[in-house]
Amino acid sequence: MIGSRTEFKVADPMEQEAAVVKSLFANARNRKLLSPAESINGLTVGTVQDDSAPFVEVRNGFNPFQQHLPSLVSAFGSGYRRSIKPDCVFPGGRMLYQEDLGSSRQDNYVIAPVPPSIRSIPPGNQTAIPGKQPGSLDGVAYSSGTSNAAASISRAAGICYDTLQRIFTEQAADIDTCVFDAPLLKAMLVHGCAWGDVGPKIADLLRTEENKRQISGPVSRWMGYGVPQVDRVLDCTAQRATLLGFGQLSDDEAHVFRLPLPPSLGARPEWRRLTVTLAWLSPISPGTQKYRTASLWFEVKGISLAKDRQESCSGTGGWQTVKRGTVQHEVFEGHKAEPFTDGDVIEIKVNCREDAEKIKKPVAYGLAVSLEVAEDVDIAVYDEIRMRIVAPAPAAP
């Protein structure tokens, strides 16, 4: 274990990365989210130490991470009542570091960002700035941080909104969908979240005999549900079908969505993944400790096509943790052959109950569901599901 300035400087980059990660988690209690980042209804976005700019050496500056890990400036959750926060992390530019000579000691190596925070050279996210001459439109600079990540996610939300409005125009032109826009956008932004290889690598660095059963918890407090892949909810492929649902619920009510199963997958031992994301905006009750008025959650029933819940949120207790906020995002995978016939479905039941106080009017929610197999598998998941989705017939008068 690296414990001094000399040991850090002679260590290889991967050893330095491990030392920085362990130091961050050791001081996590002093790096908590600040208001309003613990917002119950808003999406909290952390930042990843990553960008697409070429790397340029800056004096003694160095990049502490060799992998695309959350940034050193990205705060730790959890959120209110131990909910998942941040909700996700997104590339916000690489930040270079150097020794903080004013604080560093022989037995306590301290690093700080290389100033200034806005630079004329990379790395970082390239952004527009006022030009040097009046009327000039070619001014650019490089910066990094959580604000960059939030801006990028906001842009992604705009793209999702355009797609959502096109879907509504084509398939729900006779419905006033304005109340569903915000919860559906939340669900769409989070739906493609995944830890990728980063989460397991962080877990490997932190794992001990004492925490090995709950190691996913500390990881989720740094990177939430992971890095969004927004394109996964914008476009389907032959092997992946994504469906959106929405509705309004009051206390003790529930809606059941039925996802038709592709018959070609029946009894075949192929890898498959079911991803379900539920989002809503709850009324708040500031006079109570619970604060959240409406609790919504989903349950997956019917054919158990993918039985293995991916513990990518909070270890063995993750199934409870994901229900404490206003976004529930879960991933289920499987390989075993499951016998089913044409017409069988996966049922996703969305439930609602009062939490802090009585629900005075129905709560709008958005739901995103994806079913996929590996890209090289000759199963037309999208086409087979699309053919079997039938709009419910109106009730007879």
C-alpha positions in Angstrom: 0.0 0.0 0.0 1.3 3.5 -1.0 1.7 5.6 2.1 4.2 8.4 1.3 5.1 11.0 -1.3 8.2 9.0 -2.4 6.2 5.7 -2.8 3.5 7.5 -4.8 6.0 9.1 -7.2 7.8 5.9 -7.9 4.6 3.8 -8.3 3.4 2.9 -11.7 0.2 4.6 -13.1 -2.1 1.7 -12.1 -0.8 1.7 -8.5 -1.3 5.4 -8.3 -4.8 5.0 -9.6 -5.5 2.4 -6.9 -4.1 4.6 -4.2 -6.2 7.6 -5.3 -9.4 5.5 -5.4 -8.8 4.1 -1.9 -8.0 7.5 -0.5 -11.2 9.0 -2.0 -13.4 6.3 -0.4 -11.5 6.6 2.9 -12.6 10.2 3.0 -16.0 9.7 1.5 -17.8 11.1 4.6 -16.3 14.5 3.8 -17.2 14.4 0.1 -21.0 14.1 0.4 -23.5 15.5 -2.1 -24.5 19.0 -1.3 -28.0 20.5 -1.7 -29.8 20.5 -4.1 -27.9 17.4 -5.4 -29.9 15.1 -3.1 -33.1 16.2 -4.8 -35.8 13.5 -4.6 -37.3 14.2 -8.0 -34.4 15.6 -10.0 -31.7 13.6 -11.7 -28.3 14.0 -10.0 -25.4 13.7 -12.4 -21.8 12.9 -11.4 -18.9 13.2 -13.8 -16.5 10.8 -15.4 -12.8 11.6 -15.9 -13.1 11.3 -19.6 -13.3 13.3 -22.9 -12.4 13.0 -26.5 -9.7 15.7 -26.6 -6.0 14.8 -27.3 -3.8 14.6 -24.2 -1.4 17.5 -23.7 1.2 17.5 -21.0 0.8 20.5 -18.7 3.9 21.2 -16.6 3.8 18.6 -13.8 0.2 17.8 -14.3 -0.8 14.1 -14.5 -4.1 12.2 -15.0 -4.6 10.1 -11.9 -6.9 7.6 -13.7 -5.9 5.3 -16.5 -9.5 4.1 -16.8 -12.7 6.0 -17.3 -13.5 6.3 -13.6 -15.8 8.9 -11.9 -13.9 12.1 -11.4 -12.2 13.1 -8.2 -14.6 16.1 -8.0 -17.7 13.9 -8.3 -19.3 13.7 -4.9 -20.5 10.6 -3.0 -24.1 9.6 -2.2 -26.4 8.2 -1.0 -29.4 10.4 -1.4 -32.2 11.1 1.0 -33.2 8.1 3.0 -30.3 6.1 1.4 -31.7 6.3 -2.1 -29.5 5.9 -5.2 -27.6 9.1 -5.7 -26.0 10.2 -8.0 -28.5 8.7 -10.4 -25.8 8.4 -13.1 -22.4 9.7 -14.1 -21.4 11.2 -17.5 -18.1 12.2 -19.2 -17.3 15.7 -17.9 -13.8 16.1 -19.1 -10.4 15.1 -17.8 -8.8 17.2 -15.1 -5.1 17.1 -14.6 -3.5 17.1 -11.1 -0.3 18.1 -9.4 1.2 18.1 -6.0 -0.4 20.6 -3.6 2.9 21.9 -2.1 1.1 23.9 0.5 -0.6 20.9 2.0 1.5 17.9 1.0 3.9 16.3 3.5 6.4 13.4 3.2 3.9 11.0 4.8 0.8 12.6 3.3 0.9 13.2 -0.4 -1.8 15.7 -1.4 -2.8 16.5 -5.0 -4.9 19.4 -6.4 -6.2 20.3 -9.9 -3.8 22.1 -12.2 -5.1 25.7 -12.6 -6.8 27.4 -14.3 -10.1 25.6 -14.5 -10.8 27.0 -18.0 -7.8 26.5 -20.3 -6.9 27.2 -23.9 -5.4 23.7 -24.4 -6.8 20.2 -23.8 -7.6 17.9 -22.1 -11.2 18.7 -21.2 -14.5 19.3 -22.9 -14.2 21.9 -25.7 -16.8 24.6 -25.3 -17.5 28.0 -26.9 -16.3 31.2 -25.2 -16.4 34.9 -26.2 -13.9 35.5 -29.0 -10.9 37.8 -28.6 -12.3 40.3 -31.1 -15.8 41.8 -31.1 -18.1 39.6 -33.2 -15.7 36.7 -33.3 -17.4 33.3 -33.3 -14.4 31.1 -33.1 -13.5 31.3 -29.4 -13.2 28.0 -27.7 -11.7 26.7 -24.4 -11.4 23.5 -22.5 -12.9 22.8 -19.1 -14.0 19.9 -16.9 -16.3 19.1 -14.0 -19.8 18.1 -13.0 -21.4 21.1 -14.7 -20.1 19.8 -18.0 -21.6 16.4 -17.3 -24.9 18.0 -16.4 -24.9 20.1 -19.6 -24.2 17.0 -21.7 -27.0 15.1 -20.1 -29.4 18.1 -20.6 -28.5 17.9 -24.3 -29.2 14.2 -24.3 -32.6 15.0 -22.7 -33.4 17.3 -25.6 -32.7 14.6 -28.1 -34.8 12.2 -26.1 -37.6 14.8 -26.0 -37.6 15.2 -29.8 -37.8 11.4 -30.2 -40.6 11.2 -27.6 -42.7 13.8 -29.3 -42.3 12.0 -32.6 -43.5 8.8 -31.0 -46.5 10.5 -29.4 -47.4 12.2 -32.7 -47.4 8.8 -34.5 -49.0 6.6 -31.9 -50.9 8.8 -29.4 -52.0 11.8 -31.2 -55.4 11.8 -29.5 -53.9 11.8 -25.9 -52.7 14.8 -23.9 -49.2 13.5 -23.0 -47.7 16.7 -21.5 -47.9 15.3 -17.9 -45.9 12.2 -18.9 -43.0 14.1 -20.6 -40.8 14.6 -17.5 -41.1 11.1 -16.0 -40.6 9.5 -19.4 -37.5 11.6 -20.0 -36.1 10.5 -16.6 -36.7 6.9 -17.5 -35.2 7.3 -21.0 -32.0 8.9 -19.6 -31.4 6.3 -17.0 -32.6 3.2 -19.0 -29.2 2.8 -20.8 -27.2 3.1 -17.6 -24.6 0.5 -16.9 -21.4 0.1 -14.8 -19.6 -1.6 -17.7 -16.1 -2.7 -16.7 -15.6 0.2 -14.4 -17.8 -0.9 -11.5 -16.2 -4.3 -11.1 -12.7 -2.8 -11.2 -13.6 -0.3 -8.4 -15.1 -3.1 -6.4 -11.9 -5.2 -6.8 -9.8 -2.3 -5.5 -12.1 -1.9 -2.4 -13.0 -5.4 -1.6 -12.1 -6.8 1.8 -13.3 -9.8 3.8 -15.5 -7.5 5.8 -17.3 -5.8 2.9 -17.2 -8.4 0.2 -21.0 -9.1 0.5 -22.0 -5.4 0.2 -19.2 -4.1 -2.0 -21.7 -2.9 -4.7 -23.1 -0.4 -2.1 -20.0 1.8 -2.0 -19.6 1.7 -5.7 -23.1 2.9 -6.3 -22.6 5.8 -4.0 -19.9 7.0 -6.4 -21.4 6.2 -9.8 -25.1 5.5 -9.2 -26.7 3.4 -11.9 -23.6 4.0 -14.1 -22.9 5.7 -17.4 -26.0 6.3 -19.7 -26.0 5.0 -23.2 -28.8 7.1 -24.4 -28.7 5.7 -27.9 -30.0 2.4 -26.5 -33.4 3.9 -25.8 -33.5 6.0 -29.0 -33.1 3.1 -31.4 -33.8 -0.5 -31.5 -31.9 -3.3 -33.3 -32.9 -6.6 -34.8 -31.8 -8.2 -31.5 -33.1 -5.5 -29.1 -36.6 -4.1 -28.6 -37.3 -1.2 -26.4 -40.8 -0.2 -25.3 -42.2 2.8 -23.5 -45.2 2.9 -21.2 -46.9 5.6 -19.1 -49.9 6.1 -16.9 -51.2 7.7 -13.7 -51.7 5.9 -10.4 -53.2 6.7 -7.0 -52.8 4.9 -3.7 -53.3 1.1 -3.8 -53.6 1.1 -7.6 -51.6 -0.8 -10.1 -51.1 -1.2 -13.9 -49.9 -4.3 -15.6 -47.9 -4.1 -18.8 -47.5 -7.3 -20.8 -44.4 -7.8 -23.0 -44.9 -10.5 -25.7 -42.1 -13.0 -25.8 -40.3 -13.7 -29.1 -41.2 -17.4 -29.9 -37.8 -18.0 -31.5 -36.2 -17.6 -28.1 -38.2 -20.4 -26.6 -36.1 -23.3 -25.3 -32.9 -21.8 -26.6 -29.9 -21.4 -24.2 -29.0 -18.0 -25.4 -27.9 -15.1 -23.3 -30.6 -12.5 -22.8 -31.1 -9.3 -20.8 -34.3 -7.6 -19.6 -33.9 -4.0 -18.5 -36.7 -2.2 -16.7 -36.7 1.5 -15.7 -39.5 3.2 -13.8 -39.5 7.0 -13.1 -42.0 9.5 -11.6 -42.1 12.8 -9.9 -43.6 12.6 -6.5 -45.4 15.4 -4.6 -43.4 16.3 -1.5 -44.3 16.5 2.1 -41.8 18.9 3.7 -43.4 18.6 7.1 -42.5 14.9 7.5 -39.3 13.0 7.6 -40.4 10.7 4.8 -40.7 13.7 2.5 -41.8 11.6 -0.5 -45.5 11.4 -0.8 -45.9 8.7 -3.5 -44.0 5.4 -3.6 -44.1 3.6 -7.0 -42.3 0.4 -7.8 -42.5 -2.4 -10.4 -42.5 -6.2 -10.1 -41.6 -8.5 -12.9 -43.9 -11.5 -13.2 -44.9 -14.1 -15.7 -42.3 -16.1 -17.6 -38.9 -15.9 -15.9 -36.9 -15.4 -19.0 -34.0 -13.7 -17.2 -33.8 -14.7 -13.6 -30.5 -13.3 -12.5 -30.8 -9.8 -11.0 -27.6 -7.9 -11.6 -26.5 -6.5 -8.2 -25.2 -3.3 -9.7 -26.8 -0.9 -7.2 -26.3 -1.8 -3.5 -25.2 -5.3 -3.1 -27.5 -7.9 -1.6 -29.9 -5.2 -0.5 -30.1 -3.5 -3.9 -33.6 -4.6 -4.6 -34.7 -2.5 -1.6 -32.4 0.5 -2.3 -33.6 1.1 -5.8 -37.1 1.7 -4.5 -36.2 4.5 -2.1 -36.1 7.3 -4.7 -38.1 8.2 -7.8 -36.2 6.1 -10.3 -36.1 2.3 -10.1 -33.7 0.8 -12.6 -33.0 -3.0 -12.7 -31.3 -5.4 -15.1 -32.0 -9.1 -15.3 -30.0 -11.6 -17.3 -30.2 -15.3 -18.1 -28.7 -18.1 -20.2 -30.9 -21.1 -19.5 -33.4 -22.4 -22.0 -36.9 -21.5 -20.8 -39.8 -23.3 -22.5 -42.6 -21.0 -23.6 -45.1 -20.8 -26.4 -46.3 -18.1 -28.8 -48.6 -15.8 -26.8 -46.7 -16.1 -23.5 -45.7 -12.7 -21.9 -43.6 -11.1 -19.3 -45.7 -9.1 -16.9 -44.4 -5.9 -15.4 -46.7 -4.6 -12.7 -46.4 -1.0 -11.6 -47.7 -0.3 -8.1 -48.4 2.8 -6.1 -49.0 3.5 -2.5 -48.9 6.6 -0.3 -45.6 7.2 1.6 -45.4 10.4 3.6 -49.1 11.4 3.4 -52.2 10.9 1.3 -51.9 11.2 -2.5 -54.3 14.0 -3.5 -54.2 13.4 -7.2 -52.9 10.6 -9.5 -49.1 10.5 -10.0 -47.8 10.3 -13.6 -45.0 7.8 -14.3 -42.9 6.7 -17.3 -41.7 3.2 -18.0 -39.0 1.9 -20.3 -38.5 -1.8 -21.0 -35.9 -3.5 -23.2 -35.4 -7.2 -24.1 -32.3 -8.2 -26.0 -30.1 -11.1 -27.0 -26.5 -11.0 -28.2 -26.1 -9.1 -31.5 -24.7 -12.2 -33.3 -27.7 -14.4 -32.4 -30.2 -15.1 -35.3 -33.3 -14.2 -33.3 -35.4 -11.3 -34.6 -36.4 -10.0 -31.2 -37.6 -6.6 -32.4 -39.8 -7.9 -35.3 -41.3 -10.8 -33.3 -42.3 -8.5 -30.4 -43.6 -5.7 -32.6 -45.8 -8.2 -34.5 -47.4 -9.3 -31.2 -48.1 -5.9 -29.6 -51.8 -5.2 -29.9 -53.4 -2.0 -28.7 -56.2 -2.9 -26.2 -59.7 -2.7 -27.8 -61.9 0.1 -26.3 -64.5 -1.1 -23.9 -68.0 -1.7 -25.3 -70.6 0.9 -24.2 
